[in-house]
Amino acid sequence: MQMIGLIGGMSFESSAVYYRLVNEAVRARLGGLSSAEVILHSVNFEEIVALQKAGLWDAAADRLARAAEGLERAGAGCVLICTNTMHLVAEPVASRISVPLINIIDETATVLAERDAKRPLLLATRYTMEHGFYAERMRRHGIEVMVPDADGRTATHDIIFSELCAGEVRPQSREKLITIIEKAKAEGADSVILGCTEICLILDPDNLPLPGFDSTTIHADAAVEFALAGLASPLAA
């Protein structure tokens, strides 16, 4: 089993979900009390948010790259940035390490393509919905993402940062997100991407007006596939 390196803390609420999902997947594959070989570098999210707000993306990239370098030195065979938003700097981070950086956008696109979903609604932070990096990378896979209108983007961003990242899950916010999805469905969306790693805390991808794709689960599963590649599962024997 290869060691999985996680850059987390952005927020720690979703990082905890990553840790659980990775270990559950390994146990399901290998059986018994099997768990994953994981090393986590959890950053101070307040510092990262300050860089985001100031538009200091080069500084943010350097901060995450140094974390990635540390994970590689500690023995990680792959690295994950445990947040969609900070994939804005995924390429400069990947350039600083020699092990694979498993990209959440590529992995989500692969699953969408397998399900023939070509026009998904993207629910995410304002940075992810508006900066273009996410849509551009999805387009490489033949997928054209939709985003909510200005009011919907503001509402979604605020729910993520003001509530979910602080561990608050409010029923009225769930209803607001469902309304945004219903509007997108009426406008031609064929699916919805939970494109912020905290959104799985408030929305069940299997209980939405459109087929849902949880990027957190997809990313964690991809890490486990990498870590266990070549291993025979005792459950399959």
C-alpha positions in Angstrom: 0.0 0.0 0.0 1.3 3.4 -0.9 1.0 6.3 1.6 -1.5 9.0 0.8 -0.5 12.6 1.5 -3.3 15.0 2.3 -3.0 18.7 2.4 -6.0 19.6 4.6 -7.4 22.1 7.0 -9.2 24.0 4.2 -11.5 23.5 6.1 -10.8 20.9 8.7 -14.5 20.0 8.5 -14.0 18.4 5.0 -10.6 17.1 5.9 -12.2 14.9 8.5 -14.5 13.6 5.8 -11.5 12.8 3.6 -9.9 10.8 6.4 -13.1 8.8 7.0 -13.8 8.1 3.4 -10.2 7.0 2.6 -10.1 4.6 5.5 -13.6 3.3 4.8 -12.6 2.5 1.2 -9.5 0.7 2.2 -11.3 -1.4 4.8 -14.0 -2.2 2.2 -11.3 -3.3 -0.3 -8.9 -5.2 2.0 -11.3 -6.4 4.8 -10.8 -6.9 8.5 -9.4 -4.0 10.4 -7.5 -2.7 7.4 -6.9 1.1 7.2 -5.1 3.5 5.0 -1.5 4.7 5.2 -2.1 8.4 5.5 -0.1 11.5 6.3 -1.9 14.8 6.8 -0.5 18.3 6.7 -3.3 20.5 8.1 -2.8 24.2 7.4 -4.3 27.1 9.2 -7.3 28.0 7.1 -7.4 31.5 8.3 -4.1 32.2 6.7 -5.2 30.7 3.4 -8.4 32.6 3.4 -6.5 35.9 4.0 -4.4 35.1 0.9 -7.5 34.3 -1.1 -9.2 37.5 -0.2 -6.1 39.5 -1.1 -5.7 37.7 -4.4 -2.2 36.5 -3.4 -2.5 33.3 -5.2 1.3 32.9 -5.8 1.9 33.1 -2.0 -0.9 30.6 -1.5 0.7 28.3 -4.1 4.0 28.5 -2.3 2.4 27.7 1.1 0.7 24.6 -0.3 3.8 23.6 -2.3 5.9 23.6 0.8 3.3 21.4 2.5 3.3 19.0 -0.5 7.1 18.9 -0.4 7.0 17.9 3.2 4.5 15.1 2.6 6.7 13.8 -0.2 9.8 13.8 2.1 7.7 12.0 4.7 7.0 9.1 2.3 3.8 10.0 0.5 3.4 8.3 -2.8 0.7 10.8 -4.0 -0.6 14.1 -2.8 -4.1 15.5 -2.6 -5.1 19.1 -2.1 -8.3 18.6 0.0 -10.2 21.5 -1.4 -11.6 22.4 -4.9 -10.8 26.1 -4.6 -7.1 25.7 -4.0 -6.8 23.7 -7.2 -6.5 27.1 -8.7 -2.9 26.7 -7.8 -2.7 22.9 -8.4 -0.2 23.2 -11.3 2.5 25.2 -9.5 2.1 22.9 -6.5 2.4 19.8 -8.7 5.6 21.2 -10.3 7.3 21.3 -6.9 7.0 17.5 -6.2 8.0 14.4 -8.0 5.0 12.2 -6.9 1.6 12.6 -8.5 -0.8 15.3 -7.4 -4.2 13.7 -7.9 -6.4 16.5 -9.3 -9.9 16.7 -8.0 -11.2 18.3 -11.2 -9.8 15.6 -13.5 -11.1 12.8 -11.3 -14.6 14.4 -11.1 -14.6 14.9 -14.9 -13.8 11.3 -15.4 -16.8 10.1 -13.4 -19.1 12.6 -15.1 -18.0 11.3 -18.5 -18.6 7.8 -17.4 -22.2 8.8 -16.5 -22.6 10.8 -19.8 -23.1 14.0 -17.8 -22.1 16.9 -20.1 -23.8 20.0 -18.7 -23.4 20.0 -14.9 -24.3 22.8 -12.5 -21.2 23.6 -10.4 -21.9 24.5 -6.7 -18.7 25.8 -5.2 -17.0 28.9 -3.7 -17.0 32.1 -5.6 -13.4 31.5 -6.5 -14.1 28.2 -8.1 -17.2 29.3 -9.9 -15.8 32.6 -11.2 -12.1 32.3 -11.7 -12.3 30.1 -14.8 -9.7 27.5 -13.8 -12.4 24.9 -13.0 -14.5 25.4 -16.1 -11.4 25.4 -18.3 -10.1 22.1 -17.0 -13.5 20.5 -17.3 -13.7 21.7 -20.9 -10.6 19.6 -21.6 -12.7 16.6 -20.8 -15.6 17.8 -23.1 -17.7 19.0 -20.2 -19.3 22.5 -20.1 -20.2 23.5 -16.5 -23.0 25.9 -15.6 -22.9 28.1 -12.5 -25.7 29.8 -10.6 -26.6 33.4 -11.4 -25.0 36.2 -9.3 -27.4 35.9 -6.4 -27.1 32.1 -6.4 -23.3 32.3 -6.5 -23.3 34.7 -3.5 -25.7 32.5 -1.5 -23.7 29.4 -2.2 -20.4 31.0 -1.3 -21.8 32.4 1.9 -23.3 29.1 2.9 -19.9 27.5 2.5 -17.7 30.0 4.3 -20.1 31.3 6.9 -21.8 28.0 7.8 -20.3 24.8 6.5 -16.6 25.7 7.2 -17.7 26.6 10.7 -19.5 23.3 11.2 -23.0 24.6 10.9 -25.6 22.8 8.7 -28.8 24.7 8.4 -32.0 23.2 6.9 -33.0 26.6 5.4 -29.6 26.7 3.6 -30.2 23.2 2.2 -33.5 24.3 0.8 -31.8 27.4 -0.8 -29.3 25.1 -2.5 -32.1 22.8 -3.7 -33.9 25.8 -5.2 -30.7 26.8 -7.1 -30.4 23.3 -8.4 -34.0 23.2 -9.5 -33.5 26.5 -11.4 -30.5 25.1 -13.2 -32.4 22.0 -14.1 -35.0 24.2 -15.8 -32.2 25.9 -17.6 -30.8 22.7 -19.1 -28.4 21.3 -16.4 -28.2 17.5 -16.6 -26.4 17.0 -13.3 -24.8 18.8 -10.3 -21.3 18.8 -9.0 -20.8 19.3 -5.3 -17.7 21.3 -6.2 -16.7 22.3 -2.7 -15.5 19.7 -0.3 -17.8 20.9 2.4 -21.1 20.7 0.4 -21.4 17.0 1.1 -22.1 18.0 4.7 -25.4 19.6 3.6 -26.4 17.9 0.4 -26.9 14.2 -0.4 -25.8 13.6 -4.0 -28.3 10.8 -4.3 -31.2 12.9 -3.2 -31.2 15.9 -5.4 -33.4 17.2 -8.3 -30.5 16.2 -10.6 -27.9 13.4 -10.5 -25.3 14.5 -8.0 -21.5 14.1 -8.0 -19.7 14.6 -4.7 -16.2 15.7 -5.5 -14.9 14.8 -2.0 -15.9 11.2 -2.4 -14.6 11.0 -5.9 -11.3 12.5 -4.9 -10.9 10.2 -1.9 -11.8 7.1 -4.0 -9.1 8.1 -6.6 -6.5 8.3 -3.8 -7.4 4.8 -2.6 -7.3 3.4 -6.1 -3.8 4.8 -6.5 -2.6 3.6 -3.1 -3.9 0.1 -3.6 -3.0 -0.3 -7.3 -1.4 -3.7 -7.8 -2.6 -5.1 -4.5 -4.9 -8.2 -4.5 -7.9 -7.8 -2.3 -8.5 -10.6 0.2 -12.2 -10.1 -0.3 -11.8 -10.9 -4.0 -9.9 -14.1 -3.3 
